[in-house]
Amino acid sequence: MKEESFENSLIKLENIVKELESGETPLDNAILKYTEAMKLAKFCSEKISKATESVNKILKDDGTVEEFNADNGNN
């Protein structure tokens, strides 16, 4: 699968889910669609994880990066 944007991958995933939920997809095609959906889901999950890691870092006044943790009062 070529590298696509998160948004395009999510749209494709949603379309595959709708198609599979319709119950009108022949079994062989459904298996292929399911496999594609799993790849898209993994890609989207990895993108979200990377984005979460980036967002959860705080740049301190001294230029160092610190992990954000809402439980320890870093705001």
For each residue, the residues with C-beta under 8 A, 3 or more apart:
1: 4 36 39 40 43
2:
3:
4: 1 8 9 12 43
5: 8 9
6: 9 10 43 44 47 48
7: 10 11
8: 4 5 11 12
9: 4 5 6 12 13 40 43 44 47
10: 6 7 13 14 40 44
11: 7 8 14 15
12: 4 8 9 15 16 36 40
13: 9 10 16 17 37 40 41 44
14: 10 11 17 18
15: 11 12 18 19
16: 12 13 19 20 33 34 36 37 40
17: 13 14 20 21 37
18: 14 15 21 22
19: 15 16 22 24 25 33
20: 16 17 25 30 33 34 37
21: 17 18
22: 18 19 25
23:
24: 19
25: 19 20 22 29 30 33
26: 29 30
27: 30 31
28: 31 32
29: 25 26 32 33
30: 20 25 26 27 33 34
31: 27 28 34 35
32: 28 29 35 36
33: 16 19 20 25 29 30 36 37
34: 16 20 30 31 37 38
35: 31 32 38 39
36: 1 12 16 32 33 39 40
37: 13 16 17 20 33 34 40 41
38: 34 35 41 42
39: 1 35 36 42 43
40: 1 9 10 12 13 16 36 37 43 44
41: 13 37 38 44 45
42: 38 39 45 46
43: 1 4 6 9 39 40 46 47
44: 6 9 10 13 40 41 47 48
45: 41 42 48 49
46: 42 43 49 50
47: 6 9 43 44 50 51
48: 6 44 45 51 52
49: 45 46 52 53
50: 46 47 53 54
51: 47 48 54 55
52: 48 49 55 56
53: 49 50 56 57
54: 50 51 57
55: 51 52 68
56: 52 53 67 68
57: 53 54 65 66 67 68
58: 65 66 67 68 74
59: 63 64 65
60: 63 64 65 66
61:
62:
63: 59 60
64: 59 60
65: 57 58 59 60
66: 57 58 60 74
67: 56 57 58
68: 55 56 57 58 74
69: 72 74
70: 74 75
71:
72: 69
73:
74: 58 66 68 69 70
75: 70
